[in-house]
Amino acid sequence: MPADAFRFKQFLIRQDRCAMKVGTDGVLLGAWAGEGRSRRILDVGTGSGLVALILAQRNPEAEVHALDIDEVAARQAAENASASPFAHRIKVFPCPFAAYAVSTPWKYELIVSNPPYHTEKLKSPNEKRAAARHDEGLPLDELLNGASALLAPGGRLALVLPALREGKLRALGLACGLKIVRRALVATVPTKPPKRILVELSADFSLPCRDEAWAIQAPG
């Protein structure tokens, strides 16, 4: 198998033309988000299509839409989807999220994103990798605001972010009419503070926040 390919349970990810490669964050988000009963799912910033494919596998009745602003990555995501058992249920759109959010007629029971979250000024000289990693192309408030408009009644937005950004996420979410209703901490070493947080947000403020009873331990 090529070095730029990863085999999962029911599908293969090729990523030689994608700026962001398969990583722990995306695998965790795909495995954790939702509870396997969604009928329509949107993956924002799909990259190679990894999260979209995991969610198609976990939600056997779902139609999955995937977006990426990078047309080359979107083409490879579409190729990965076409080669999978879920080809008839996945559509990939080479489109910025802001434009999609104001033009699509669809509403979603689950929206997921492994968003760009680096804010430091020093960036990769590779423009596509920089765009995939830094939040200038998709600021967190823009993602939350657009997702809020696209969620179906009872729908949820699921994200993976650095744990240190939870406070900002809560504040921005409230401003967009969303609150955290499920969260899990991701620790690479049990004795150290968590590095990542997995969250689901909902527009239903009557729901309590459900904390996972355990912290996920992940390599790296």
C-alpha positions, 0 to 999 in steps of 0.5 A: 500500500502506498505511504500516503494511504490509510486503510480503515475498516471499510474504506481506504483514504488516499491523501497525497494531494491533501495539505492536511493528512490523516491525524488523531484529531480527525479519527477521534472526531469521526468515531465520537460525534453523534450516536449513529442515527443521523440522516443528514450530515455535513462535514466542514473542511473535509480534507481527504474525506476521512471524517465524512467516510467514518460518519457514513460508516457509523450512520448507515442511513445517512446522506453525508455532504462534505465541503472543502475550500481547496478544490484539489483536496475536494477532488481527492475526497470525492475519489476516496468516497467514490471508491468506498461502499458508501459512494451513493451516500456521500457528496463532496462540494469544493466550496467555502463554508460561508458561501455554502451556508447562505445558499444551501437549502438543506438542514443537518442533524449533525454538522462536524468540523475539525477546524483550523485553529492555529492563530499564531503569526508564523505560518507554514510556507506551504499556502494550502497547509497554512490555510488548513491549519490557521483559522483566518480562512474559517474563524471559529465565530464564522463556523458557529454562526453558519452551523447554527443556521444550518442545524435542523431542529434537535441537530448538533455541531461537533468539533475537536479543538485544543482544550485551552480554547473551550472558554472562547468556544463557550462564549462564541457559541452563546453569541450564536445561540449554541451551548455545549451539551456533550464534551470529552477530554482527550489526554495523551498522558493520563497524568497530564492536562488534556490536549484536546476537547471533543464537544457537541453544541445544540440550540436547545438550552434546556439540555444539560451538558453531558460530560463523558465519564472518561478521558480518551487517551490518544497517541501523540 
